[in-house]
Amino acid sequence: MNHQIAQIAERLRGLRDALELEVDEIAEKCGVSSEDYALYESGTTDIPMSFLFTLAQTFGLDTTELLSGETARAQAFFVTRKGKGISVERRKAYKYQALGSGFVGNRAEVFEVTVEPNDNPISLNRHQGQEFNLVLQGSLQLHIAGNELVLNEGDSIYFDASKPHGMKALNNEKVIFLAIIV
């Protein structure tokens, strides 16, 4: 697994230790199995963004702290220059760039997400809250709560993120979209 995942896994272990929680306790609070949580802490498997978002919400953290280890400091505004957001490559096909990471107490997580084309089946996930996606480039196939949709450049969707959802790039071209999670 890549170096970024290993660093996030280390922060997960540190957080659990600081909270004086057992693996079973933190897993239950975040709605995942103890086995999955232990894998996330091991740094040997992908850690879903949805899990990191849920963990941050559950324990009153900024997702940025889990992703980068840095604490947000901006209180009036925060600017992210093009291509300069905190970047996390969860897996080969997905790259997340956090766009509001420096703002203290942000109420939404905002990401520019790049999805590379691949032949893998769509992997479904779910997390707390609601999500808004706006396709900036390409065509995106979505599965949400048993429905299949296609969004093209300029199309958007707002949905209940607790419903199973997943996506993939179409037409053998990468997709870039704005994701806002609240």
Secondary structure, DSSP 8 states (H G I E B T S, - for coil): --HHHHHHHHHHHHHHHHHT--HHHHHHHHTS-HHHHHHHHHTSS---HHHHHHHHHHHT--HHHHHHS----BSS-----TT-SEEEEEETTEEEEESSTTBTT-SSEEEEEEE---SS----B--SSEEEEEEEESEEEEEETTEEEEEETT-EEEEETTS-EEEEE-TTS-EEEEEEE-
